[in-house]
Amino acid sequence: MKLTDQSLMPIGKAFRHIPMEKVPASYLLFIWDSTGLWDRGKLYSEDYFAVHDYIKENFTSLEQDYPDAIIKHRP
């Protein structure tokens, strides 16, 4: 499954079922670093793979939208 900006966020409690383009960059970068999404080898479901790939594909844009982010794990 490939996510687009119009796809609904498939995981999480706060923004689940919200279009990806409406999910704040700060939240996507937070879950990238804090939940291990950066390590695709440790993910366990297709939904997590899809969110990983979406964030990785849009990483530069997300950083521009949230320039104060402190990212430990870069794609």
Z-matrix of the N, CA and C atoms (Angstrom, degrees):
N
C 1 1.455
C 2 1.528 1 107.98
N 3 1.308 2 116.93 1 127.76
C 4 1.456 3 122.41 2 177.70
C 5 1.525 4 108.63 3 -108.36
N 6 1.328 5 115.61 4 126.85
C 7 1.459 6 120.36 5 179.19
C 8 1.524 7 110.76 6 -87.19
N 9 1.326 8 115.51 7 142.84
C 10 1.458 9 122.51 8 172.61
C 11 1.520 10 107.39 9 -118.17
N 12 1.313 11 116.78 10 177.48
C 13 1.463 12 120.19 11 178.04
C 14 1.525 13 111.84 12 -60.59
N 15 1.328 14 117.62 13 -26.75
C 16 1.464 15 121.45 14 -178.68
C 17 1.530 16 113.08 15 -89.51
N 18 1.330 17 116.85 16 -11.68
C 19 1.468 18 120.48 17 178.99
C 20 1.521 19 109.95 18 -66.36
N 21 1.323 20 115.95 19 150.99
C 22 1.455 21 120.75 20 177.24
C 23 1.530 22 110.09 21 -84.11
N 24 1.319 23 115.94 22 137.06
C 25 1.461 24 121.72 23 178.53
C 26 1.527 25 108.33 24 -58.72
N 27 1.343 26 117.79 25 120.53
C 28 1.463 27 119.53 26 -173.96
C 29 1.524 28 115.45 27 -87.86
N 30 1.329 29 118.75 28 -8.78
C 31 1.470 30 120.43 29 -175.36
C 32 1.532 31 110.63 30 -130.37
N 33 1.323 32 115.06 31 168.09
C 34 1.457 33 121.43 32 174.89
C 35 1.520 34 112.91 33 88.29
N 36 1.317 35 114.94 34 169.24
C 37 1.460 36 120.53 35 179.37
C 38 1.517 37 111.37 36 -101.33
N 39 1.315 38 116.37 37 -41.34
C 40 1.465 39 120.64 38 -171.94
C 41 1.526 40 113.37 39 -68.92
N 42 1.332 41 117.85 40 -39.45
C 43 1.463 42 120.27 41 -173.10
C 44 1.530 43 113.80 42 -125.59
N 45 1.309 44 116.48 43 14.51
C 46 1.468 45 119.95 44 178.99
C 47 1.526 46 109.55 45 -60.25
N 48 1.317 47 116.19 46 137.12
C 49 1.463 48 125.11 47 179.04
C 50 1.531 49 113.01 48 71.86
N 51 1.330 50 117.11 49 18.01
C 52 1.466 51 122.86 50 174.35
C 53 1.531 52 106.48 51 -103.76
N 54 1.344 53 118.94 52 140.86
C 55 1.474 54 119.16 53 177.31
C 56 1.533 55 111.23 54 -54.85
N 57 1.315 56 116.47 55 139.60
C 58 1.462 57 121.58 56 -176.75
C 59 1.529 58 111.76 57 -54.89
N 60 1.323 59 117.63 58 -36.57
C 61 1.461 60 120.01 59 -179.06
C 62 1.530 61 112.57 60 -66.76
N 63 1.328 62 117.78 61 -16.82
C 64 1.464 63 122.72 62 179.48
C 65 1.538 64 112.54 63 -96.42
N 66 1.323 65 116.39 64 -10.53
C 67 1.465 66 120.19 65 178.34
C 68 1.529 67 107.12 66 -76.27
N 69 1.332 68 118.07 67 125.18
C 70 1.461 69 120.22 68 -176.93
C 71 1.525 70 113.20 69 -59.32
N 72 1.325 71 115.03 70 140.46
C 73 1.464 72 120.86 71 176.99
C 74 1.524 73 110.29 72 -56.36
N 75 1.331 74 116.50 73 -37.40
C 76 1.464 75 120.00 74 -179.40
C 77 1.532 76 110.77 75 -60.04
N 78 1.322 77 117.02 76 -39.41
C 79 1.465 78 120.78 77 -179.86
C 80 1.530 79 110.54 78 -69.72
N 81 1.325 80 116.72 79 -45.13
C 82 1.463 81 119.69 80 -179.26
C 83 1.526 82 111.08 81 -62.87
N 84 1.330 83 117.46 82 -41.73
C 85 1.462 84 120.03 83 178.31
C 86 1.535 85 111.13 84 -68.97
N 87 1.330 86 116.45 85 -34.62
C 88 1.466 87 120.26 86 176.97
C 89 1.529 88 110.53 87 -63.49
N 90 1.332 89 117.40 88 -48.97
C 91 1.470 90 118.04 89 -178.39
C 92 1.526 91 111.20 90 -69.93
N 93 1.331 92 117.45 91 -28.17
C 94 1.471 93 120.92 92 175.76
C 95 1.535 94 109.13 93 -57.21
N 96 1.311 95 116.17 94 -51.16
C 97 1.463 96 121.19 95 -175.52
C 98 1.523 97 113.15 96 -80.23
N 99 1.313 98 117.86 97 -43.25
C 100 1.466 99 120.37 98 -169.12
C 101 1.520 100 114.85 99 -84.07
N 102 1.316 101 118.35 100 -23.87
C 103 1.466 102 119.40 101 -176.62
C 104 1.524 103 113.35 102 -104.91
N 105 1.323 104 116.52 103 1.47
C 106 1.464 105 119.25 104 179.95
C 107 1.512 106 113.81 105 83.53
N 108 1.335 107 117.72 106 12.85
C 109 1.475 108 119.23 107 178.23
C 110 1.518 109 111.85 108 -59.58
N 111 1.328 110 116.86 109 -24.53
C 112 1.458 111 120.42 110 -179.46
C 113 1.523 112 111.83 111 -65.25
N 114 1.322 113 117.60 112 -24.28
C 115 1.465 114 121.99 113 -177.93
C 116 1.526 115 109.73 114 -100.68
N 117 1.316 116 116.71 115 86.93
C 118 1.461 117 121.68 116 -174.49
C 119 1.533 118 112.14 117 -58.48
N 120 1.314 119 116.91 118 -27.46
C 121 1.456 120 120.93 119 -179.12
C 122 1.522 121 114.14 120 -67.05
N 123 1.330 122 116.95 121 -18.30
C 124 1.467 123 120.47 122 -178.49
C 125 1.530 124 112.71 123 -102.60
N 126 1.323 125 116.99 124 2.84
C 127 1.464 126 119.50 125 -178.33
C 128 1.527 127 109.85 126 -79.88
N 129 1.327 128 115.48 127 156.58
C 130 1.462 129 118.32 128 -170.06
C 131 1.520 130 114.74 129 -129.41
N 132 1.334 131 119.12 130 5.46
C 133 1.456 132 117.81 131 175.77
C 134 1.523 133 110.34 132 -149.33
N 135 1.302 134 114.75 133 158.20
C 136 1.456 135 121.06 134 -179.40
C 137 1.530 136 111.59 135 -59.53
N 138 1.327 137 117.50 136 -35.32
C 139 1.464 138 120.93 137 178.60
C 140 1.528 139 110.83 138 -61.83
N 141 1.320 140 117.01 139 -44.06
C 142 1.466 141 120.84 140 179.15
C 143 1.525 142 110.98 141 -67.25
N 144 1.343 143 117.08 142 -39.28
C 145 1.465 144 119.88 143 175.21
C 146 1.526 145 110.32 144 -57.99
N 147 1.330 146 116.45 145 -44.17
C 148 1.460 147 121.31 146 -177.38
C 149 1.525 148 111.49 147 -64.43
N 150 1.332 149 117.25 148 -41.94
C 151 1.462 150 120.48 149 179.10
C 152 1.530 151 109.76 150 -68.35
N 153 1.334 152 117.07 151 -40.80
C 154 1.471 153 121.03 152 175.85
C 155 1.532 154 109.96 153 -55.13
N 156 1.325 155 116.01 154 -50.58
C 157 1.459 156 120.39 155 -177.08
C 158 1.530 157 111.63 156 -64.74
N 159 1.329 158 117.27 157 -38.44
C 160 1.468 159 121.37 158 178.49
C 161 1.529 160 110.58 159 -63.09
N 162 1.325 161 116.85 160 -47.40
C 163 1.464 162 120.31 161 -179.50
C 164 1.527 163 109.81 162 -64.35
N 165 1.317 164 116.89 163 -45.28
C 166 1.464 165 120.36 164 -179.34
C 167 1.527 166 110.70 165 -60.06
N 168 1.315 167 116.61 166 -43.25
C 169 1.463 168 121.79 167 -179.46
C 170 1.535 169 112.00 168 -65.72
N 171 1.316 170 116.69 169 -31.86
C 172 1.469 171 121.83 170 -175.66
C 173 1.522 172 112.96 171 -108.65
N 174 1.321 173 117.85 172 16.60
C 175 1.459 174 122.03 173 -171.44
C 176 1.532 175 112.72 174 -57.64
N 177 1.301 176 117.84 175 -47.04
C 178 1.469 177 121.32 176 -178.51
C 179 1.519 178 110.87 177 -61.12
N 180 1.302 179 116.52 178 -44.36
C 181 1.467 180 121.06 179 179.00
C 182 1.529 181 111.15 180 -64.53
N 183 1.321 182 117.32 181 -40.73
C 184 1.464 183 120.96 182 179.33
C 185 1.533 184 110.51 183 -63.95
N 186 1.335 185 116.57 184 -40.95
C 187 1.461 186 120.14 185 177.74
C 188 1.524 187 111.45 186 -63.26
N 189 1.324 188 116.74 187 -36.99
C 190 1.468 189 120.39 188 177.86
C 191 1.524 190 110.92 189 -67.71
N 192 1.336 191 116.24 190 -36.10
C 193 1.468 192 120.44 191 178.80
C 194 1.527 193 111.97 192 -72.06
N 195 1.323 194 116.66 193 -25.70
C 196 1.465 195 120.99 194 -179.61
C 197 1.535 196 108.79 195 -135.67
N 198 1.339 197 116.27 196 74.81
C 199 1.469 198 120.47 197 -173.63
C 200 1.527 199 114.43 198 -67.68
N 201 1.321 200 118.93 199 -16.11
C 202 1.465 201 121.23 200 -179.94
C 203 1.526 202 112.99 201 -83.58
N 204 1.303 203 117.00 202 -0.96
C 205 1.469 204 120.27 203 -178.31
C 206 1.525 205 110.66 204 -63.56
N 207 1.312 206 115.25 205 138.62
C 208 1.463 207 121.36 206 173.39
C 209 1.522 208 105.45 207 -108.64
N 210 1.310 209 115.48 208 105.49
C 211 1.464 210 121.92 209 -174.24
C 212 1.525 211 109.70 210 -100.46
N 213 1.315 212 116.45 211 124.72
C 214 1.460 213 121.20 212 178.37
C 215 1.530 214 111.72 213 -88.18
N 216 1.330 215 115.96 214 -32.46
C 217 1.461 216 121.28 215 -174.51
C 218 1.528 217 109.73 216 -121.46
N 219 1.302 218 116.78 217 111.48
C 220 1.459 219 121.49 218 -179.34
C 221 1.520 220 109.63 219 -100.17
N 222 1.330 221 115.56 220 148.37
C 223 1.478 222 117.33 221 178.46
C 224 1.518 223 111.96 222 -67.77
